[in-house]
Amino acid sequence: MTSLTPTIEELSVIRPLATFLSALCVALLAVSTAEAAPSANLDPENTLIMELKTGKVTIQLRPDIAPKHVERIKKLTREGFYNGIVFHRVISGFMAQTGDPTGTGSGGSKYPDVPAEFTPTPFERGTIGAARTANPDSANSQFFICFTHTPHLNGQYTVWGKVVDGMTHIDNVKKGEPGSGSVSNPDKIIKMSVMADGKS
């Protein structure tokens, strides 16, 4: 009759395997929880969904530090302003800029410029800032998303949001020429919506 009791040699294989599988399950659960956390903790009224050709990007707005800019961005988003607008300036290792309906970098919306709302909030990977000219109070509709930590921008531009999911899609936006960042045949925002509106 065959014994069902494992031998010492078999136990030496089974126990490490069981330990490994247990650790793997814990790791997978942790990853799943981490991926689910951003959406679960977001305020739908202050969350944007940006749809690109490679997937969706979730943006957390910061009305606590830039209420006027957030109000403007949500207004334009709800009007469909950003749908189809290109990333006209994209510099590898720095940032991707969009929000200009002319695609030249000099355009804006029909509304007045927004006064600066500078704060000590650092520019890090995924941070979104309001683009402007040399005039601190010239931000309008354009914005940029940082690819990496960019401390030289701290306190010089208004931070109004941060990418909390889908940053890899921003990483994949077509890059521009070295230096100028000007992009030929640029990628575009397919659609942008406020999560609370249920259009994502």
Phi and psi in degrees as GROMACS dihedral restraints (atoms count N, CA, C in turn):
[ dihedral_restraints ]
;  ai    aj    ak    al  type     phi  dphi    fc
    3     4     5     6     1   -74.8    20    10
    4     5     6     7     1   132.9    20    10
    6     7     8     9     1   -80.2    20    10
    7     8     9    10     1   138.5    20    10
    9    10    11    12     1   -95.0    20    10
   10    11    12    13     1    -2.2    20    10
   12    13    14    15     1   -81.4    20    10
   13    14    15    16     1   123.0    20    10
   15    16    17    18     1   -66.5    20    10
   16    17    18    19     1   145.2    20    10
   18    19    20    21     1   -78.3    20    10
   19    20    21    22     1   170.3    20    10
   21    22    23    24     1   -60.9    20    10
   22    23    24    25     1   -38.6    20    10
   24    25    26    27     1   -64.8    20    10
   25    26    27    28     1   -40.5    20    10
   27    28    29    30     1   -68.0    20    10
   28    29    30    31     1   -38.2    20    10
   30    31    32    33     1   -63.9    20    10
   31    32    33    34     1   -34.6    20    10
   33    34    35    36     1   -64.7    20    10
   34    35    36    37     1   -22.0    20    10
   36    37    38    39     1   -93.7    20    10
   37    38    39    40     1   -41.4    20    10
   39    40    41    42     1   -66.2    20    10
   40    41    42    43     1   -44.5    20    10
   42    43    44    45     1   -62.8    20    10
   43    44    45    46     1   -48.6    20    10
   45    46    47    48     1   -62.0    20    10
   46    47    48    49     1   -35.9    20    10
   48    49    50    51     1   -65.6    20    10
   49    50    51    52     1   -41.8    20    10
   51    52    53    54     1   -64.2    20    10
   52    53    54    55     1   -40.4    20    10
   54    55    56    57     1   -63.3    20    10
   55    56    57    58     1   -43.0    20    10
   57    58    59    60     1   -62.8    20    10
   58    59    60    61     1   -45.2    20    10
   60    61    62    63     1   -64.1    20    10
   61    62    63    64     1   -37.6    20    10
   63    64    65    66     1   -64.7    20    10
   64    65    66    67     1   -43.8    20    10
   66    67    68    69     1   -64.6    20    10
   67    68    69    70     1   -38.3    20    10
   69    70    71    72     1   -64.0    20    10
   70    71    72    73     1   -42.2    20    10
   72    73    74    75     1   -62.0    20    10
   73    74    75    76     1   -42.2    20    10
   75    76    77    78     1   -63.9    20    10
   76    77    78    79     1   -42.2    20    10
   78    79    80    81     1   -64.6    20    10
   79    80    81    82     1   -43.9    20    10
   81    82    83    84     1   -64.3    20    10
   82    83    84    85     1   -37.7    20    10
   84    85    86    87     1   -65.0    20    10
   85    86    87    88     1   -40.2    20    10
   87    88    89    90     1   -64.4    20    10
   88    89    90    91     1   -42.7    20    10
   90    91    92    93     1   -64.1    20    10
   91    92    93    94     1   -44.1    20    10
   93    94    95    96     1   -60.6    20    10
   94    95    96    97     1   -42.6    20    10
   96    97    98    99     1   -65.4    20    10
   97    98    99   100     1   -41.4    20    10
   99   100   101   102     1   -64.5    20    10
  100   101   102   103     1   -38.4    20    10
  102   103   104   105     1   -71.2    20    10
  103   104   105   106     1   -31.5    20    10
  105   106   107   108     1   -81.4    20    10
  106   107   108   109     1   -24.4    20    10
  108   109   110   111     1   -57.9    20    10
  109   110   111   112     1   -47.5    20    10
  111   112   113   114     1   -54.3    20    10
  112   113   114   115     1   -51.4    20    10
  114   115   116   117     1   -63.5    20    10
  115   116   117   118     1   -36.9    20    10
  117   118   119   120     1   -66.9    20    10
  118   119   120   121     1   -29.7    20    10
  120   121   122   123     1  -100.2    20    10
  121   122   123   124     1     4.1    20    10
  123   124   125   126     1   -89.8    20    10
  124   125   126   127     1   146.9    20    10
  126   127   128   129     1   -86.5    20    10
  127   128   129   130     1   113.9    20    10
  129   130   131   132     1   -54.5    20    10
  130   131   132   133     1   -32.4    20    10
  132   133   134   135     1   -71.3    20    10
  133   134   135   136     1   -22.0    20    10
  135   136   137   138     1  -120.3    20    10
  136   137   138   139     1    39.9    20    10
  138   139   140   141     1  -135.0    20    10
  139   140   141   142     1   131.9    20    10
  141   142   143   144     1  -108.3    20    10
  142   143   144   145     1   147.7    20    10
  144   145   146   147     1  -116.2    20    10
  145   146   147   148     1   116.3    20    10
  147   148   149   150     1  -105.7    20    10
  148   149   150   151     1   121.3    20    10
  150   151   152   153     1   -99.8    20    10
  151   152   153   154     1   121.2    20    10
  153   154   155   156     1  -112.7    20    10
  154   155   156   157     1   173.9    20    10
  156   157   158   159     1   -66.4    20    10
  157   158   159   160     1   -21.8    20    10
  159   160   161   162     1   -96.3    20    10
  160   161   162   163     1    -9.4    20    10
  162   163   164   165     1   150.3    20    10
  163   164   165   166     1  -172.8    20    10
  165   166   167   168     1   -99.5    20    10
  166   167   168   169     1   143.7    20    10
  168   169   170   171     1  -116.9    20    10
  169   170   171   172     1   129.8    20    10
  171   172   173   174     1  -101.5    20    10
  172   173   174   175     1   127.9    20    10
  174   175   176   177     1  -120.0    20    10
  175   176   177   178     1   125.9    20    10
  177   178   179   180     1   -92.9    20    10
  178   179   180   181     1   122.0    20    10
  180   181   182   183     1   -82.2    20    10
  181   182   183   184     1   155.6    20    10
  183   184   185   186     1  -122.7    20    10
  184   185   186   187     1    71.8    20    10
  186   187   188   189     1   -66.3    20    10
  187   188   189   190     1   -16.5    20    10
  189   190   191   192     1   -70.5    20    10
  190   191   192   193     1   -24.7    20    10
  192   193   194   195     1  -117.1    20    10
  193   194   195   196     1   -18.8    20    10
  195   196   197   198     1  -144.2    20    10
  196   197   198   199     1    63.6    20    10
  198   199   200   201     1   -58.4    20    10
  199   200   201   202     1   -38.8    20    10
  201   202   203   204     1   -69.8    20    10
  202   203   204   205     1   -39.7    20    10
  204   205   206   207     1   -68.5    20    10
  205   206   207   208     1   -41.7    20    10
  207   208   209   210     1   -63.1    20    10
  208   209   210   211     1   -41.7    20    10
  210   211   212   213     1   -59.4    20    10
  211   212   213   214     1   -43.2    20    10
  213   214   215   216     1   -65.8    20    10
  214   215   216   217     1   -46.3    20    10
  216   217   218   219     1   -61.6    20    10
  217   218   219   220     1   -43.2    20    10
  219   220   221   222     1   -66.2    20    10
  220   221   222   223     1   -39.2    20    10
  222   223   224   225     1   -61.0    20    10
  223   224   225   226     1   -48.5    20    10
  225   226   227   228     1   -66.1    20    10
  226   227   228   229     1   -39.3    20    10
  228   229   230   231     1   -61.6    20    10
  229   230   231   232     1   -45.1    20    10
  231   232   233   234     1   -68.2    20    10
  232   233   234   235     1   -22.0    20    10
  234   235   236   237     1   -85.4    20    10
  235   236   237   238     1    -5.2    20    10
  237   238   239   240     1    80.6    20    10
  238   239   240   241     1    14.1    20    10
  240   241   242   243     1   -57.0    20    10
  241   242   243   244     1   -41.4    20    10
  243   244   245   246     1   -83.4    20    10
  244   245   246   247     1   -10.1    20    10
  246   247   248   249     1   -65.0    20    10
  247   248   249   250     1   119.1    20    10
  249   250   251   252     1    89.0    20    10
  250   251   252   253     1    -3.1    20    10
  252   253   254   255     1   -77.7    20    10
  253   254   255   256     1   140.3    20    10
  255   256   257   258     1   -89.6    20    10
  256   257   258   259     1   162.8    20    10
  258   259   260   261     1   -90.4    20    10
  259   260   261   262     1    92.0    20    10
  261   262   263   264     1   -79.1    20    10
  262   263   264   265     1   -19.3    20    10
  264   265   266   267     1  -138.4    20    10
  265   266   267   268     1   113.1    20    10
  267   268   269   270     1  -135.1    20    10
  268   269   270   271     1   114.8    20    10
  270   271   272   273     1  -111.0    20    10
  271   272   273   274     1   118.2    20    10
  273   274   275   276     1   -56.1    20    10
  274   275   276   277     1   132.8    20    10
  276   277   278   279     1    77.9    20    10
  277   278   279   280     1     5.0    20    10
  279   280   281   282     1  -130.1    20    10
  280   281   282   283     1   -78.5    20    10
  282   283   284   285     1  -162.4    20    10
  283   284   285   286     1   166.3    20    10
  285   286   287   288     1  -120.0    20    10
  286   287   288   289     1   125.4    20    10
  288   289   290   291     1  -112.8    20    10
  289   290   291   292     1   140.4    20    10
  291   292   293   294     1  -150.1    20    10
  292   293   294   295     1  -172.8    20    10
  294   295   296   297     1    99.6    20    10
  295   296   297   298     1     4.1    20    10
  297   298   299   300     1  -104.5    20    10
  298   299   300   301     1   115.4    20    10
  300   301   302   303     1   -64.8    20    10
  301   302   303   304     1   -19.3    20    10
  303   304   305   306     1   -88.8    20    10
  304   305   306   307     1   -17.1    20    10
  306   307   308   309     1    72.8    20    10
  307   308   309   310     1    13.0    20    10
  309   310   311   312     1  -105.3    20    10
  310   311   312   313     1   -18.3    20    10
  312   313   314   315     1    98.3    20    10
  313   314   315   316     1    -4.1    20    10
  315   316   317   318     1  -114.3    20    10
  316   317   318   319     1     1.3    20    10
  318   319   320   321     1   -96.3    20    10
  319   320   321   322     1   172.8    20    10
  321   322   323   324     1  -161.0    20    10
  322   323   324   325     1  -165.4    20    10
  324   325   326   327     1   -89.0    20    10
  325   326   327   328     1  -179.4    20    10
  327   328   329   330     1   -80.4    20    10
  328   329   330   331     1    -5.8    20    10
  330   331   332   333     1   -91.6    20    10
  331   332   333   334     1   160.2    20    10
  333   334   335   336     1   -62.8    20    10
  334   335   336   337     1   158.6    20    10
  336   337   338   339     1   -64.6    20    10
  337   338   339   340     1   158.9    20    10
  339   340   341   342     1  -104.2    20    10
  340   341   342   343     1   129.3    20    10
  342   343   344   345     1   -60.1    20    10
  343   344   345   346     1   148.3    20    10
  345   346   347   348     1   -59.5    20    10
  346   347   348   349     1   144.1    20    10
  348   349   350   351     1  -131.9    20    10
  349   350   351   352     1    61.4    20    10
  351   352   353   354     1   -70.6    20    10
  352   353   354   355     1   141.2    20    10
  354   355   356   357     1  -141.8    20    10
  355   356   357   358     1   170.3    20    10
  357   358   359   360     1   -75.7    20    10
  358   359   360   361     1    -1.1    20    10
  360   361   362   363     1   -53.6    20    10
  361   362   363   364     1   123.0    20    10
  363   364   365   366     1   -74.1    20    10
  364   365   366   367     1   149.0    20    10
  366   367   368   369     1   -87.9    20    10
  367   368   369   370     1   112.6    20    10
  369   370   371   372     1  -125.2    20    10
  370   371   372   373     1  -177.0    20    10
  372   373   374   375     1   -58.5    20    10
  373   374   375   376     1   124.6    20    10
  375   376   377   378     1    92.0    20    10
  376   377   378   379     1   -10.7    20    10
  378   379   380   381     1   -67.3    20    10
  379   380   381   382     1   140.6    20    10
  381   382   383   384     1  -113.3    20    10
  382   383   384   385     1   128.3    20    10
  384   385   386   387     1  -121.6    20    10
  385   386   387   388     1   155.0    20    10
  387   388   389   390     1   -82.1    20    10
  388   389   390   391     1   123.6    20    10
  390   391   392   393     1   -74.3    20    10
  391   392   393   394     1   149.0    20    10
  393   394   395   396     1  -154.9    20    10
  394   395   396   397     1   173.7    20    10
  396   397   398   399     1   -91.4    20    10
  397   398   399   400     1  -163.1    20    10
  399   400   401   402     1   -64.7    20    10
  400   401   402   403     1   -20.8    20    10
  402   403   404   405     1   -79.7    20    10
  403   404   405   406     1   118.0    20    10
  405   406   407   408     1   -56.8    20    10
  406   407   408   409     1   -26.0    20    10
  408   409   410   411     1  -100.5    20    10
  409   410   411   412     1    29.3    20    10
  411   412   413   414     1  -107.3    20    10
  412   413   414   415     1     9.5    20    10
  414   415   416   417     1   -66.1    20    10
  415   416   417   418     1   144.1    20    10
  417   418   419   420     1  -138.2    20    10
  418   419   420   421     1   -84.3    20    10
  420   421   422   423     1  -120.4    20    10
  421   422   423   424     1   -19.0    20    10
  423   424   425   426     1   -77.9    20    10
  424   425   426   427     1   148.2    20    10
  426   427   428   429     1  -150.4    20    10
  427   428   429   430     1   165.5    20    10
  429   430   431   432     1  -134.1    20    10
  430   431   432   433     1   151.3    20    10
  432   433   434   435     1  -118.2    20    10
  433   434   435   436     1   123.3    20    10
  435   436   437   438     1   -77.1    20    10
  436   437   438   439     1   135.7    20    10
  438   439   440   441     1   -80.4    20    10
  439   440   441   442     1   -24.0    20    10
  441   442   443   444     1  -153.8    20    10
  442   443   444   445     1  -179.8    20    10
  444   445   446   447     1   -62.6    20    10
  445   446   447   448     1   123.3    20    10
  447   448   449   450     1  -132.0    20    10
  448   449   450   451     1    73.5    20    10
  450   451   452   453     1   -61.4    20    10
  451   452   453   454     1   -23.0    20    10
  453   454   455   456     1   -68.5    20    10
  454   455   456   457     1   -11.9    20    10
  456   457   458   459     1   -90.7    20    10
  457   458   459   460     1   -13.8    20    10
  459   460   461   462     1   -55.9    20    10
  460   461   462   463     1   127.9    20    10
  462   463   464   465     1    76.1    20    10
  463   464   465   466     1     0.7    20    10
  465   466   467   468     1  -107.9    20    10
  466   467   468   469     1   -19.3    20    10
  468   469   470   471     1  -136.2    20    10
  469   470   471   472     1   152.3    20    10
  471   472   473   474     1   -78.7    20    10
  472   473   474   475     1   125.8    20    10
  474   475   476   477     1   -90.3    20    10
  475   476   477   478     1   123.5    20    10
  477   478   479   480     1  -123.3    20    10
  478   479   480   481     1    -0.3    20    10
  480   481   482   483     1  -174.2    20    10
  481   482   483   484     1   180.0    20    10
  483   484   485   486     1  -153.8    20    10
  484   485   486   487     1   139.7    20    10
  486   487   488   489     1   -74.1    20    10
  487   488   489   490     1   122.9    20    10
  489   490   491   492     1  -110.2    20    10
  490   491   492   493     1    -9.4    20    10
  492   493   494   495     1  -159.6    20    10
  493   494   495   496     1   140.0    20    10
  495   496   497   498     1    88.4    20    10
  496   497   498   499     1    19.4    20    10
  498   499   500   501     1   -61.7    20    10
  499   500   501   502     1   -27.1    20    10
  501   502   503   504     1   -62.7    20    10
  502   503   504   505     1   -27.5    20    10
  504   505   506   507     1   -70.0    20    10
  505   506   507   508     1   -34.1    20    10
  507   508   509   510     1   -68.7    20    10
  508   509   510   511     1   -39.8    20    10
  510   511   512   513     1   -57.1    20    10
  511   512   513   514     1   -31.4    20    10
  513   514   515   516     1   -89.0    20    10
  514   515   516   517     1     0.6    20    10
  516   517   518   519     1   -63.4    20    10
  517   518   519   520     1   139.5    20    10
  519   520   521   522     1   -57.1    20    10
  520   521   522   523     1   129.5    20    10
  522   523   524   525     1   -82.6    20    10
  523   524   525   526     1   155.4    20    10
  525   526   527   528     1   -98.3    20    10
  526   527   528   529     1  -170.9    20    10
  528   529   530   531     1   -69.2    20    10
  529   530   531   532     1   145.5    20    10
  531   532   533   534     1   -57.2    20    10
  532   533   534   535     1   137.6    20    10
  534   535   536   537     1    91.1    20    10
  535   536   537   538     1   -75.6    20    10
  537   538   539   540     1   -75.3    20    10
  538   539   540   541     1   -33.0    20    10
  540   541   542   543     1    77.7    20    10
  541   542   543   544     1     3.7    20    10
  543   544   545   546     1   -63.3    20    10
  544   545   546   547     1   131.2    20    10
  546   547   548   549     1  -111.0    20    10
  547   548   549   550     1   129.4    20    10
  549   550   551   552     1   -93.8    20    10
  550   551   552   553     1   137.9    20    10
  552   553   554   555     1    49.9    20    10
  553   554   555   556     1    58.0    20    10
  555   556   557   558     1   -70.6    20    10
  556   557   558   559     1   157.5    20    10
  558   559   560   561     1   -72.8    20    10
  559   560   561   562     1   161.1    20    10
  561   562   563   564     1  -135.3    20    10
  562   563   564   565     1   165.3    20    10
  564   565   566   567     1   -81.9    20    10
  565   566   567   568     1   116.6    20    10
  567   568   569   570     1   -69.7    20    10
  568   569   570   571     1   -46.4    20    10
  570   571   572   573     1  -158.3    20    10
  571   572   573   574     1   144.7    20    10
  573   574   575   576     1  -133.9    20    10
  574   575   576   577     1   134.9    20    10
  576   577   578   579     1  -144.1    20    10
  577   578   579   580     1   161.7    20    10
  579   580   581   582     1   -87.9    20    10
  580   581   582   583     1   129.5    20    10
  582   583   584   585     1   -54.2    20    10
  583   584   585   586     1   -37.6    20    10
  585   586   587   588     1   -62.8    20    10
  586   587   588   589     1   -22.3    20    10
  588   589   590   591     1   -81.9    20    10
  589   590   591   592     1    -9.9    20    10
  591   592   593   594     1    65.8    20    10
  592   593   594   595     1    29.6    20    10
  594   595   596   597     1  -102.5    20    10
  595   596   597   598     1     5.0    20    10
